[in-house]
């Protein structure tokens, strides 16, 4: 499924209004897929926008998901509760709706994965088969989520589906939505005056440029028939070996646009600690701080074996596109 002329595949994207879901939907459409997206409230039935068919429905409603998935060979499950809220109540029921629809259609489910499944016993190098002993409630739910998907690939009594899980680091990109890049490192919609680093000095961190993640998923879908029924892959993404390389790239991009070099500062974790008792999103961010205090790198050997190479955008280009998309660079430039 690599050319615009091949229109044989139909995919349903749940969470297409979000960062990863929207990027996967756009790249599937560009690769020749017929793409449907489910959205609450706004679209008229069958509304076409950007080559994508938008359907009215809710991922929490099993009937809506089942109807939208009719005739689909792929379901991208990229939907999450907003702002970390009500994870324990909503995440698994939404996934169950996706699994039921995938079983009914014999479809492949694509899941964007994270490092939250893993605890310190698996660090610093994470392989797909590393032990999953998470130390947060959100991580425990992630483990359950993937286990339900794995069970769905082998339970022939209710119909089987296939699953592809792509685990990556912290997302950034021109349309990534809420992310550490846009909420922690810089301030969207304004020139970059400073970059705030959440990690300890010298501690490496795993980043993932969202268009590369989406390209990886589309490439794996083209090979889904030869992959295991439950296939998991890790992306190397943009590895920041000392915790400063992404910040230095931001500074280079800003300087190329003629702006003053931003300062590099420490992220104010103290402010998060003070506000966490009153804001659920900040409580979750604080619980994830351990991922900034130790290097955690993902081993992409399995992905390279499957695809030959991992899609990879040079860091400065990825950062430039991200800052441009966040409104931090003003008018587009031909500097790259």
C-alpha positions in Angstrom: 0.0 0.0 0.0 2.6 2.5 -1.1 1.1 4.4 -4.1 -1.7 6.9 -4.6 -3.1 4.6 -7.2 -3.8 1.7 -4.9 -7.1 2.4 -3.3 -8.0 -1.1 -2.1 -7.4 -0.4 1.6 -9.9 1.3 3.9 -8.8 2.4 7.4 -10.7 3.8 10.4 -8.8 6.2 12.6 -10.0 6.7 16.1 -8.5 9.8 17.6 -7.9 11.6 14.3 -8.4 15.0 15.9 -5.3 14.3 18.1 -1.6 14.5 17.2 -0.7 10.9 16.4 -4.2 10.0 15.0 -4.3 13.0 12.8 -0.8 12.4 11.4 -1.5 8.7 10.7 -4.8 9.6 9.0 -3.0 12.1 6.7 -0.2 9.8 5.8 -2.5 6.9 5.2 -4.6 9.0 2.8 -1.4 10.2 1.1 -0.3 6.6 0.7 -3.5 5.7 -1.2 -5.8 4.4 1.6 -9.4 5.4 1.9 -9.5 6.9 5.4 -12.5 7.3 7.8 -12.3 9.2 11.0 -14.7 9.2 13.9 -15.5 12.5 15.6 -18.1 13.5 18.2 -20.7 16.2 17.2 -19.2 18.3 14.5 -19.1 16.4 11.1 -22.1 15.7 8.9 -22.4 12.0 8.1 -19.9 11.2 5.4 -18.3 14.7 5.3 -15.1 14.8 3.2 -12.2 17.0 4.4 -8.6 16.7 3.3 -9.4 13.4 1.5 -10.7 11.9 4.8 -14.3 10.9 5.4 -15.4 12.2 8.8 -18.2 10.3 10.6 -20.1 11.4 13.6 -19.6 9.0 16.6 -17.9 8.3 19.9 -15.2 5.8 20.5 -16.9 5.1 23.8 -20.0 3.9 21.9 -19.6 0.4 20.7 -22.3 0.8 18.0 -20.7 3.9 16.6 -17.3 2.1 16.3 -18.8 -1.0 14.8 -20.7 0.9 12.2 -17.7 3.1 11.3 -15.5 0.0 10.9 -17.7 -1.8 8.4 -15.5 -2.8 5.4 -12.3 -1.6 7.1 -9.1 -3.7 7.0 -7.3 -1.5 9.5 -8.4 0.4 12.7 -5.9 2.9 14.2 -6.6 3.1 17.9 -5.1 6.5 18.7 -7.8 7.8 21.0 -7.1 8.8 24.6 -9.0 10.6 27.4 -8.0 14.3 27.2 -5.5 15.7 29.8 -4.9 12.3 31.5 -8.4 12.5 33.0 -10.5 9.4 33.8 -7.9 7.0 32.4 -8.9 4.2 34.7 -12.6 4.5 33.6 -12.3 5.1 29.8 -9.1 3.6 28.3 -10.0 -0.1 28.5 -13.7 0.2 27.5 -12.7 2.3 24.4 -10.2 -0.4 23.5 -12.7 -3.2 23.9 -14.9 -1.4 21.3 -12.0 -1.3 18.9 -11.3 -5.0 19.5 -14.9 -6.0 18.9 -15.0 -4.1 15.6 -11.6 -5.5 14.5 -12.8 -9.0 15.2 -16.0 -8.5 13.3 -14.0 -7.2 10.2 -10.9 -9.4 10.5 -9.0 -6.1 10.7 -5.5 -5.1 11.9 -5.4 -2.8 14.9 -2.6 -0.3 15.0 -1.7 1.1 18.5 0.7 3.9 19.2 2.7 2.6 22.3 4.8 4.3 24.9 7.6 3.5 27.4 5.1 3.7 30.3 4.8 -0.1 30.2 8.3 -0.4 31.6 9.8 0.2 35.0 13.4 0.7 36.1 14.2 -3.0 36.0 14.1 -2.8 32.2 16.2 0.3 31.8 18.3 1.7 30.1 17.8 -0.2 26.8 14.3 -1.3 26.0 13.6 -4.2 23.6 10.2 -5.4 22.6 10.5 -8.4 25.0 11.9 -6.5 28.0 9.9 -7.2 31.2 7.0 -4.9 31.8 6.8 -3.9 35.4 5.4 -0.3 35.4 5.6 1.9 38.5 2.6 4.1 37.7 -1.2 3.5 37.4 -1.1 4.7 33.8 1.7 2.3 33.0 -0.3 -0.6 34.5 -3.3 0.3 32.3 -1.0 0.4 29.3 0.2 -3.2 30.1 -3.5 -4.3 30.3 -4.3 -2.6 27.1 -1.6 -4.4 25.2 -2.5 -7.7 26.8 -6.1 -7.4 25.7 -4.9 -6.8 22.1 -2.6 -9.8 22.3 -5.4 -12.0 23.6 -7.6 -10.8 20.7 -5.1 -12.2 18.1 -5.4 -15.7 19.5 -9.0 -16.1 20.7 -10.5 -17.6 17.6 -13.8 -18.3 19.4 -14.8 -14.6 18.9 -13.0 -14.0 15.7 -9.4 -13.0 15.4 -7.7 -9.8 14.5 -4.1 -8.8 13.9 -2.2 -6.1 15.9 0.7 -3.8 15.3 2.1 -1.9 18.3 4.7 0.9 17.6 6.3 2.2 20.8 8.2 5.5 20.6 9.5 8.2 22.9 8.0 11.6 23.6 6.3 13.0 20.5 7.0 16.3 18.9 6.0 17.7 15.5 4.2 20.5 13.8 0.7 19.1 14.7 1.6 17.0 17.7 -1.0 18.5 20.1 -0.1 18.4 23.8 3.5 17.3 24.2 6.5 17.9 26.4 8.0 19.9 23.5 5.1 22.4 23.3 4.1 22.4 27.0 7.4 22.1 28.8 10.4 23.1 26.6 9.0 26.2 24.8 5.9 28.4 24.7 3.8 27.9 21.5 2.7 31.0 19.5 5.6 33.2 20.5 9.3 33.6 19.6 11.5 31.2 21.5 13.4 33.1 24.2 14.3 30.2 26.4 14.2 26.4 26.4 13.5 24.5 29.6 15.0 21.1 30.1 13.0 18.6 32.3 15.9 16.1 32.6 19.0 15.9 34.8 22.2 17.2 33.2 23.8 14.6 31.1 20.8 12.2 31.1 19.7 11.0 27.6 16.1 11.1 26.5 14.1 9.4 23.8 12.1 11.7 21.4 10.0 10.8 18.4 9.2 13.1 15.5 5.5 12.4 14.8 5.6 12.3 11.0 8.3 9.6 11.3 6.1 7.6 13.7 3.2 7.8 11.2 5.4 6.9 8.3 6.7 3.9 10.3 3.1 2.7 10.9 2.1 3.1 7.3 5.2 1.1 6.2 4.5 -1.7 8.7 0.9 -1.9 7.5 2.2 -2.5 4.0 3.8 -5.6 5.4 1.1 -6.7 7.8 0.4 -10.0 6.1 4.0 -11.2 6.8 4.2 -9.9 10.3 3.3 -11.9 13.4 -0.3 -11.7 14.4 0.8 -9.6 17.5 3.7 -7.6 16.3 5.5 -5.0 18.5 8.2 -2.6 17.4 10.4 0.0 19.0 11.5 3.2 17.3 14.9 4.8 17.9 13.4 8.1 16.9 15.5 11.1 17.9 17.9 10.0 20.6 19.1 12.9 22.7 22.3 11.5 24.2 22.9 14.1 26.9 19.5 15.8 27.3 20.6 19.0 25.5 20.7 18.1 21.9 17.1 18.9 21.2 17.5 22.2 23.0 20.6 23.0 21.0 18.8 22.2 17.8 16.0 24.7 18.8 18.7 27.3 19.4 20.3 26.7 16.0 17.0 26.9 14.1 16.0 30.2 15.9 19.5 31.6 15.1 19.1 30.7 11.4 15.9 32.7 11.4 17.8 35.7 12.6 16.5 35.6 16.2 18.6 35.9 19.4 19.9 32.6 20.7 17.5 31.3 23.3 18.8 30.6 26.8 18.7 27.0 28.1 17.2 26.6 31.6 16.1 23.9 34.0 12.4 23.0 33.9 10.6 24.3 37.1 9.6 21.0 38.6 9.0 22.8 41.9 6.1 24.6 40.3 4.6 21.3 39.1 5.0 19.9 42.6 3.1 22.9 44.1 0.2 22.8 41.7 -0.1 19.0 41.3 -2.5 18.5 44.2 -5.0 20.7 42.4 -4.4 19.7 38.7 -4.7 16.1 37.6 -2.6 16.6 34.5 0.2 17.9 36.6 0.0 15.1 39.0 0.5 12.6 36.1 3.4 14.6 34.8 5.0 14.5 38.2 4.6 10.8 38.4 6.4 10.4 35.1 9.4 12.4 36.2 11.4 9.2 36.7 11.6 9.0 32.9 13.7 12.2 32.9 16.0 11.1 35.7 17.5 8.1 34.0 18.4 7.4 30.3 15.8 5.2 28.6 16.6 4.3 25.0 14.6 2.1 22.7 16.3 -0.7 20.6 14.9 -0.6 17.1 16.7 -3.7 15.7 13.4 -5.5 15.1 12.0 -2.5 13.2 15.0 -2.3 11.0 14.8 -6.0 10.4 11.2 -5.6 9.2 11.6 -2.5 7.1 15.3 -2.3 6.2 15.5 1.2 7.8 13.6 3.3 10.2 12.0 6.5 8.7 14.1 9.4 10.1 14.0 13.1 9.5 17.2 15.0 10.3 16.9 16.7 13.7 17.2 20.3 12.7 14.6 19.9 9.9 12.2 18.1 12.4 12.7 20.9 14.9 12.2 23.7 12.3 9.0 22.1 11.1 7.8 21.7 14.7 8.5 25.3 15.7 6.9 26.5 12.4 3.8 24.5 13.2 3.7 25.9 16.7 3.8 29.5 15.5 7.2 30.2 17.0 9.1 31.2 13.8 6.8 33.7 12.0 6.6 33.4 8.3 7.9 30.2 6.6 11.6 30.3 5.6 13.7 28.7 2.9 16.6 28.4 5.3 16.6 24.5 5.0 
